[in-house]
């Protein structure tokens, strides 16, 4: 059945012609302007950079430009819709980069992902690339390139989830290390969230990660790669069962699956718990349902409270990394970003305020400062 | 010796931070804005495009976006300075695209050139890629992609040279078909200029093309590929000799070599002739010298009269191609562009006005209209 939509829908109206354009930042009204911005003047700038490549950071947009790269193989919760249909998301991301952190992002939808883009940008933000390919692509690019490479679906999500879980635990007067956590979804986000939570203080053995076949446990025969790695870090009890089984007595449900979780499964959770249903555009469980079984409920959507969305992380993380001249993004930088996001609303925590609003202008500034400082601490600056 | 420059030079001052930025064209100040421009609203736009890929032209920037792609192997007259040092030129180009034709261009400096970029853009402008690789890359991309692919160093230059030569001939009351033309340089520009001039009315047998070893002639033993093809089209007299020999009695010198041509060589030209010394940033012969031997002198630079620069062609050509939904750029479209450029100043021709100023706002509009019309005539519209 063809997808039906109305061109008069406000969402479609604002998308007409796309969401971004190029704006020259130099005057082009006189012959002198042209001689400087273009030939012949530009040749001197090229020669200066050829002689000292680091001058590209001063005399081109590299120091504030990021490539948002995708092959469209895993877009939102929509799956493999391809690079062309992924464009509205990538343009949206580019717009958020600019509006929140002054970072100029160009979304590039590739049929295949390549390292060759690096000379044009100060960083590469990978996006919507399906697991397990995304792990290998990121590993390879990160090793090959002298600029930060960041797969936002993994690490952006993980950073914001850690920030949100810190504040939710604080609000409920619980310690991260005492929480029983179930992560539903073992794709890019599930794997990264699990690792980040453990790095941030959650006890690995008390985390159970579920994929479509149920709980991951060490030596589950069908596991390999990233899933096997996560299985080895988690589920100390070697629980073998479905999501409903895993959720029995759990304090925290983190949905990053794109699927649905039945209300009956939530009913078995420990009381006064936490539900993050982060699938976009349709959460794994509707927040109106989740609130019956949990004290703190969050989704990834802009139209509900507690939006756990990467937009809280990626603009400031890249701004900070670019400001610091970071060559990569370390775990320390990600932890610092999570702490900074959590810190913005720490003084006025409430069940519907565990993360700042996506529109809060303090977030990117705080994240950028924390990330730049951590980059220096971790010794990854140029 | 390191390249020396002053950071206080006006050219370097205007290059600080680069010459372009991304400008969002949608509001992002409320939660509703976010819900529409990003998640969850954006998902519907993605699904609509997944269902009907042509909707990307309406709901993303594809219809006004062009990739400026280079590997930095042949930048201006500076040679293979690499993708990073090529960036100021590419940014300059992007800025001209926007200022003159409302086309949003993103320059991408690749270590290797790839077809994979196509889904993100409505056209691909290849740039500063060395010959003979550029011929094969363009041929392959043009065959593979459903969007216009245009190697500006070839065709942009060729279009503007044809426009300029038409007007110079008109001014001197000469016919194109009667001119003896020497093209110095048999790289990307030299090959394309020669073919375009012949398509535009110059007699092939009366053209002599020289490379660094002298005149090309059919069956010169060291020729292959594009040079052999050009040799077969030109030099009916099979003249074998250097530039000085070739220029004896010639009416027109077109320098697209990046090298230097001695004054003594110009002294042998026929009187009342035409010299286009187009190497950037340093013309093959200084215009103050050339004017002693020719009536009409032009260069590629912004700071001399008669600037024969691609900026007169590429913004309008892509604007016209995008407006028409052209799938490629035909010879008819290039000839139409040349005619349109020449037409803008036809009524007030003078030795220092054979082409419009690069700043003349009528140019891109006239070129776009002519190119779009030719695309329809040639049947290459979607």
Interface residues (C-beta under 8 A of the other chain):
Chain A: X2 X3 X5 X9 X10 X11 X12 X14 X15 X16 X17 X18 X19 X20 X21 X22 X23 X24 X25 X26 X27 X28 X29 X30 X31 X33 X34 X35 X36 X37 X38 X39 X40 X41 X42 X43 X44 X45 X46 X47 X48 X49 X50 X51 X52 X53 X56 X58 X59 X60 X61 X62 X63 X64 X65 X72 X75 X76 X77 X78 X81 X82 X83 X84 X85 X86 X87 X88 X89 X91 X92 X93 X94 X95 X96 X97 X98 X99 X104 X105 X106 X107 X108 X109 X110 X111 X112 X114 X115 X116 X117 X118 X119 X120 X280 X281 X282 X300 X301 X302 X303 X309 X311 X357 X358 X359
Chain B: X2 X3 X5 X9 X10 X11 X12 X14 X15 X16 X17 X18 X19 X20 X21 X22 X23 X24 X25 X26 X27 X28 X29 X30 X31 X34 X35 X36 X37 X38 X39 X40 X41 X42 X43 X44 X45 X46 X47 X48 X49 X50 X51 X52 X53 X56 X58 X59 X60 X61 X62 X63 X64 X65 X72 X75 X76 X77 X78 X81 X82 X83 X84 X85 X86 X87 X88 X89 X91 X92 X93 X94 X95 X96 X97 X98 X99 X104 X105 X106 X107 X108 X109 X110 X111 X112 X114 X115 X116 X117 X118 X119 X120 X280 X281 X282 X300 X301 X302 X303 X309 X311 X357 X358 X359
